[in-house]
Amino acid sequence: MLGCQHANDAYAARYRHLTTREHNRLKPTQAQTVIAAALLRQLWAVVTTGKPWDPAIAANGLIGIEEAIVA
């Protein structure tokens, strides 16, 4: 998981946020678990939908409003 954080800006930023925020700060292992879970969800979405990975969705976990309305 550590390699993923170094190679991907979205995951690195998320890890930094989780471990440095003032409220409910996570320990490094907890933050790595959060990143791992997010990666699994995103891989599942890519495999099942056939859509390419989107760093914007990875950064905030949201899809565009247009896509949400259609779905």
N, CA, C and O atoms as a GROMACS GRO file, in nm:
protein
  284
    1MET      N    1   0.082  -0.119   0.000
    1MET     CA    2   0.000   0.000   0.000
    1MET      C    3   0.087   0.126   0.000
    1MET      O    4   0.048   0.228  -0.057
    2LEU      N    5   0.202   0.118   0.063
    2LEU     CA    6   0.289   0.234   0.070
    2LEU      C    7   0.335   0.278  -0.068
    2LEU      O    8   0.344   0.398  -0.095
    3GLY      N    9   0.363   0.183  -0.158
    3GLY     CA   10   0.404   0.216  -0.294
    3GLY      C   11   0.296   0.290  -0.368
    3GLY      O   12   0.324   0.380  -0.447
    4CYS      N   13   0.173   0.252  -0.345
    4CYS     CA   14   0.058   0.317  -0.409
    4CYS      C   15   0.051   0.464  -0.370
    4CYS      O   16   0.022   0.550  -0.453
    5GLN      N   17   0.078   0.492  -0.245
    5GLN     CA   18   0.072   0.630  -0.197
    5GLN      C   19   0.182   0.716  -0.258
    5GLN      O   20   0.160   0.834  -0.285
    6HIS      N   21   0.298   0.658  -0.280
    6HIS     CA   22   0.409   0.735  -0.337
    6HIS      C   23   0.391   0.757  -0.487
    6HIS      O   24   0.434   0.859  -0.540
    7ALA      N   25   0.329   0.662  -0.554
    7ALA     CA   26   0.317   0.668  -0.700
    7ALA      C   27   0.193   0.744  -0.748
    7ALA      O   28   0.184   0.777  -0.866
    8ASN      N   29   0.098   0.771  -0.658
    8ASN     CA   30  -0.027   0.831  -0.699
    8ASN      C   31  -0.057   0.953  -0.613
    8ASN      O   32  -0.069   0.942  -0.491
    9ASP      N   33  -0.070   1.069  -0.677
    9ASP     CA   34  -0.093   1.193  -0.603
    9ASP      C   35  -0.224   1.193  -0.526
    9ASP      O   36  -0.232   1.247  -0.416
   10ALA      N   37  -0.328   1.132  -0.584
   10ALA     CA   38  -0.459   1.130  -0.517
   10ALA      C   39  -0.452   1.051  -0.386
   10ALA      O   40  -0.504   1.096  -0.284
   11TYR      N   41  -0.386   0.935  -0.389
   11TYR     CA   42  -0.374   0.854  -0.268
   11TYR      C   43  -0.282   0.920  -0.167
   11TYR      O   44  -0.307   0.914  -0.047
   12ALA      N   45  -0.175   0.982  -0.214
   12ALA     CA   46  -0.082   1.050  -0.124
   12ALA      C   47  -0.152   1.166  -0.052
   12ALA      O   48  -0.133   1.185   0.068
   13ALA      N   49  -0.231   1.242  -0.125
   13ALA     CA   50  -0.302   1.354  -0.064
   13ALA      C   51  -0.405   1.305   0.037
   13ALA      O   52  -0.421   1.363   0.144
   14ARG      N   53  -0.475   1.197   0.003
   14ARG     CA   54  -0.575   1.141   0.095
   14ARG      C   55  -0.507   1.091   0.222
   14ARG      O   56  -0.557   1.116   0.331
   15TYR      N   57  -0.396   1.021   0.209
   15TYR     CA   58  -0.322   0.971   0.325
   15TYR      C   59  -0.276   1.086   0.414
   15TYR      O   60  -0.291   1.082   0.536
   16ARG      N   61  -0.220   1.189   0.350
   16ARG     CA   62  -0.174   1.307   0.425
   16ARG      C   63  -0.290   1.371   0.501
   16ARG      O   64  -0.275   1.407   0.618
   17HIS      N   65  -0.404   1.384   0.435
   17HIS     CA   66  -0.521   1.443   0.499
   17HIS      C   67  -0.565   1.359   0.620
   17HIS      O   68  -0.591   1.413   0.727
   18LEU      N   69  -0.572   1.229   0.602
   18LEU     CA   70  -0.620   1.142   0.709
   18LEU      C   71  -0.528   1.141   0.830
   18LEU      O   72  -0.574   1.129   0.943
   19THR      N   73  -0.398   1.155   0.808
   19THR     CA   74  -0.302   1.146   0.918
   19THR      C   75  -0.266   1.281   0.978
   19THR      O   76  -0.198   1.286   1.081
   20THR      N   77  -0.310   1.391   0.917
   20THR     CA   78  -0.273   1.523   0.971
   20THR      C   79  -0.392   1.609   1.010
   20THR      O   80  -0.374   1.717   1.067
   21ARG      N   81  -0.514   1.564   0.981
   21ARG     CA   82  -0.631   1.647   1.015
   21ARG      C   83  -0.643   1.662   1.166
   21ARG      O   84  -0.598   1.576   1.242
   22GLU      N   85  -0.704   1.770   1.208
   22GLU     CA   86  -0.717   1.798   1.351
   22GLU      C   87  -0.822   1.709   1.418
   22GLU      O   88  -0.798   1.655   1.526
   23HIS      N   89  -0.936   1.693   1.354
   23HIS     CA   90  -1.046   1.614   1.411
   23HIS      C   91  -1.038   1.470   1.363
   23HIS      O   92  -1.033   1.444   1.242
   24ASN      N   93  -1.037   1.376   1.455
   24ASN     CA   94  -1.039   1.233   1.422
   24ASN      C   95  -0.918   1.191   1.338
   24ASN      O   96  -0.933   1.121   1.238
   25ARG      N   97  -0.801   1.233   1.378
   25ARG     CA   98  -0.676   1.198   1.307
   25ARG      C   99  -0.653   1.047   1.316
   25ARG      O  100  -0.668   0.987   1.422
   26LEU      N  101  -0.615   0.989   1.205
   26LEU     CA  102  -0.590   0.845   1.201
   26LEU      C  103  -0.441   0.814   1.217
   26LEU      O  104  -0.355   0.894   1.180
   27LYS      N  105  -0.413   0.697   1.274
   27LYS     CA  106  -0.276   0.648   1.282
   27LYS      C  107  -0.238   0.599   1.142
   27LYS      O  108  -0.326   0.570   1.061
   28PRO      N  109  -0.109   0.590   1.113
   28PRO     CA  110  -0.066   0.550   0.978
   28PRO      C  111  -0.129   0.419   0.929
   28PRO      O  112  -0.171   0.410   0.814
   29THR      N  113  -0.136   0.318   1.015
   29THR     CA  114  -0.194   0.191   0.973
   29THR      C  115  -0.343   0.205   0.942
   29THR      O  116  -0.393   0.142   0.848
   30GLN      N  117  -0.414   0.286   1.019
   30GLN     CA  118  -0.556   0.309   0.992
   30GLN      C  119  -0.574   0.380   0.858
   30GLN      O  120  -0.662   0.344   0.780
   31ALA      N  121  -0.491   0.478   0.831
   31ALA     CA  122  -0.500   0.551   0.705
   31ALA      C  123  -0.467   0.460   0.587
   31ALA      O  124  -0.530   0.470   0.482
   32GLN      N  125  -0.369   0.372   0.603
   32GLN     CA  126  -0.336   0.278   0.496
   32GLN      C  127  -0.452   0.183   0.469
   32GLN      O  128  -0.476   0.145   0.354
   33THR      N  129  -0.525   0.146   0.574
   33THR     CA  130  -0.643   0.061   0.557
   33THR      C  131  -0.752   0.134   0.479
   33THR      O  132  -0.819   0.074   0.394
   34VAL      N  133  -0.770   0.261   0.508
   34VAL     CA  134  -0.868   0.341   0.435
   34VAL      C  135  -0.830   0.349   0.287
   34VAL      O  136  -0.916   0.335   0.200
   35ILE      N  137  -0.704   0.372   0.259
   35ILE     CA  138  -0.656   0.381   0.120
   35ILE      C  139  -0.674   0.246   0.050
   35ILE      O  140  -0.716   0.242  -0.066
   36ALA      N  141  -0.643   0.137   0.118
   36ALA     CA  142  -0.658   0.004   0.059
   36ALA      C  143  -0.804  -0.023   0.025
   36ALA      O  144  -0.834  -0.076  -0.082
   37ALA      N  145  -0.895   0.012   0.114
   37ALA     CA  146  -1.037  -0.008   0.088
   37ALA      C  147  -1.084   0.076  -0.031
   37ALA      O  148  -1.161   0.028  -0.114
   38ALA      N  149  -1.037   0.198  -0.038
   38ALA     CA  150  -1.072   0.285  -0.151
   38ALA      C  151  -1.020   0.228  -0.282
   38ALA      O  152  -1.088   0.230  -0.384
   39LEU      N  153  -0.898   0.177  -0.279
   39LEU     CA  154  -0.839   0.118  -0.399
   39LEU      C  155  -0.920  -0.004  -0.445
   39LEU      O  156  -0.945  -0.020  -0.565
   40LEU      N  157  -0.960  -0.088  -0.352
   40LEU     CA  158  -1.042  -0.204  -0.388
   40LEU      C  159  -1.176  -0.162  -0.448
   40LEU      O  160  -1.221  -0.221  -0.547
   41ARG      N  161  -1.240  -0.062  -0.390
   41ARG     CA  162  -1.367  -0.012  -0.445
   41ARG      C  163  -1.348   0.042  -0.586
   41ARG      O  164  -1.430   0.017  -0.674
   42GLN      N  165  -1.240   0.116  -0.606
   42GLN     CA  166  -1.215   0.174  -0.738
   42GLN      C  167  -1.180   0.067  -0.841
   42GLN      O  168  -1.223   0.075  -0.956
   43LEU      N  169  -1.102  -0.031  -0.802
   43LEU     CA  170  -1.071  -0.141  -0.894
   43LEU      C  171  -1.197  -0.217  -0.932
   43LEU      O  172  -1.216  -0.254  -1.047
   44TRP      N  173  -1.283  -0.241  -0.834
   44TRP     CA  174  -1.411  -0.308  -0.861
   44TRP      C  175  -1.492  -0.227  -0.962
   44TRP      O  176  -1.547  -0.283  -1.056
   45ALA      N  177  -1.499  -0.097  -0.943
   45ALA     CA  178  -1.576  -0.012  -1.034
   45ALA      C  179  -1.517  -0.015  -1.175
   45ALA      O  180  -1.592  -0.020  -1.272
   46VAL      N  181  -1.387  -0.011  -1.188
   46VAL     CA  182  -1.323  -0.014  -1.320
   46VAL      C  183  -1.351  -0.148  -1.389
   46VAL      O  184  -1.384  -0.151  -1.508
   47VAL      N  185  -1.339  -0.256  -1.315
   47VAL     CA  186  -1.358  -0.389  -1.374
   47VAL      C  187  -1.504  -0.411  -1.413
   47VAL      O  188  -1.532  -0.465  -1.520
   48THR      N  189  -1.598  -0.371  -1.327
   48THR     CA  190  -1.739  -0.401  -1.354
   48THR      C  191  -1.803  -0.305  -1.453
   48THR      O  192  -1.897  -0.343  -1.523
   49THR      N  193  -1.755  -0.181  -1.460
   49THR     CA  194  -1.816  -0.085  -1.553
   49THR      C  195  -1.740  -0.071  -1.683
   49THR      O  196  -1.796  -0.030  -1.784
   50GLY      N  197  -1.611  -0.105  -1.681
   50GLY     CA  198  -1.528  -0.088  -1.800
   50GLY      C  199  -1.484   0.055  -1.823
   50GLY      O  200  -1.421   0.085  -1.925
   51LYS      N  201  -1.518   0.146  -1.730
   51LYS     CA  202  -1.475   0.285  -1.742
   51LYS      C  203  -1.334   0.299  -1.687
   51LYS      O  204  -1.298   0.230  -1.592
   52PRO      N  205  -1.253   0.388  -1.746
   52PRO     CA  206  -1.117   0.406  -1.696
   52PRO      C  207  -1.115   0.471  -1.558
   52PRO      O  208  -1.210   0.538  -1.517
   53TRP      N  209  -1.005   0.449  -1.488
   53TRP     CA  210  -0.987   0.507  -1.356
   53TRP      C  211  -0.982   0.658  -1.368
   53TRP      O  212  -0.919   0.712  -1.460
   54ASP      N  213  -1.047   0.728  -1.277
   54ASP     CA  214  -1.054   0.873  -1.280
   54ASP      C  215  -0.995   0.929  -1.150
   54ASP      O  216  -1.051   0.905  -1.043
   55PRO      N  217  -0.884   1.002  -1.156
   55PRO     CA  218  -0.823   1.054  -1.034
   55PRO      C  219  -0.912   1.153  -0.960
   55PRO      O  220  -0.900   1.167  -0.839
   56ALA      N  221  -1.001   1.221  -1.030
   56ALA     CA  222  -1.093   1.314  -0.962
   56ALA      C  223  -1.188   1.237  -0.871
   56ALA      O  224  -1.217   1.281  -0.760
   57ILE      N  225  -1.237   1.124  -0.918
   57ILE     CA  226  -1.324   1.041  -0.834
   57ILE      C  227  -1.244   0.981  -0.719
   57ILE      O  228  -1.294   0.972  -0.607
   58ALA      N  229  -1.121   0.942  -0.746
   58ALA     CA  230  -1.036   0.885  -0.641
   58ALA      C  231  -1.007   0.987  -0.533
   58ALA      O  232  -0.997   0.952  -0.415
   59ALA      N  233  -0.994   1.113  -0.570
   59ALA     CA  234  -0.959   1.217  -0.473
   59ALA      C  235  -1.073   1.246  -0.376
   59ALA      O  236  -1.049   1.267  -0.257
   60ASN      N  237  -1.197   1.246  -0.425
   60ASN     CA  238  -1.305   1.282  -0.335
   60ASN      C  239  -1.418   1.181  -0.328
   60ASN      O  240  -1.515   1.201  -0.255
   61GLY      N  241  -1.407   1.073  -0.402
   61GLY     CA  242  -1.505   0.966  -0.392
   61GLY      C  243  -1.640   0.997  -0.453
   61GLY      O  244  -1.737   0.925  -0.428
   62LEU      N  245  -1.649   1.100  -0.532
   62LEU     CA  246  -1.776   1.140  -0.590
   62LEU      C  247  -1.773   1.127  -0.740
   62LEU      O  248  -1.667   1.135  -0.803
   63ILE      N  249  -1.890   1.107  -0.797
   63ILE     CA  250  -1.903   1.109  -0.943
   63ILE      C  251  -1.974   1.237  -0.981
   63ILE      O  252  -2.031   1.305  -0.896
   64GLY      N  253  -1.971   1.269  -1.108
   64GLY     CA  254  -2.039   1.389  -1.154
   64GLY      C  255  -2.188   1.382  -1.131
   64GLY      O  256  -2.246   1.274  -1.131
   65ILE      N  257  -2.252   1.496  -1.112
   65ILE     CA  258  -2.395   1.501  -1.084
   65ILE      C  259  -2.473   1.440  -1.200
   65ILE      O  260  -2.572   1.370  -1.179
   66GLU      N  261  -2.428   1.466  -1.323
   66GLU     CA  262  -2.498   1.410  -1.438
   66GLU      C  263  -2.498   1.258  -1.433
   66GLU      O  264  -2.601   1.196  -1.462
   67GLU      N  265  -2.385   1.198  -1.397
   67GLU     CA  266  -2.376   1.052  -1.391
   67GLU      C  267  -2.462   0.999  -1.278
   67GLU      O  268  -2.525   0.894  -1.293
   68ALA      N  269  -2.467   1.068  -1.165
   68ALA     CA  270  -2.547   1.023  -1.051
   68ALA      C  271  -2.696   1.026  -1.084
   68ALA      O  272  -2.770   0.937  -1.042
   69ILE      N  273  -2.739   1.124  -1.159
   69ILE     CA  274  -2.880   1.134  -1.194
   69ILE      C  275  -2.918   1.023  -1.291
   69ILE      O  276  -3.026   0.965  -1.278
   70VAL      N  277  -2.831   0.993  -1.387
   70VAL     CA  278  -2.857   0.888  -1.485
   70VAL      C  279  -2.863   0.751  -1.416
   70VAL      O  280  -2.948   0.668  -1.449
   71ALA      N  281  -2.772   0.729  -1.322
   71ALA     CA  282  -2.764   0.599  -1.253
   71ALA      C  283  -2.879   0.585  -1.161
   71ALA      O  284  -2.892   0.484  -1.093
   0.00000   0.00000   0.00000
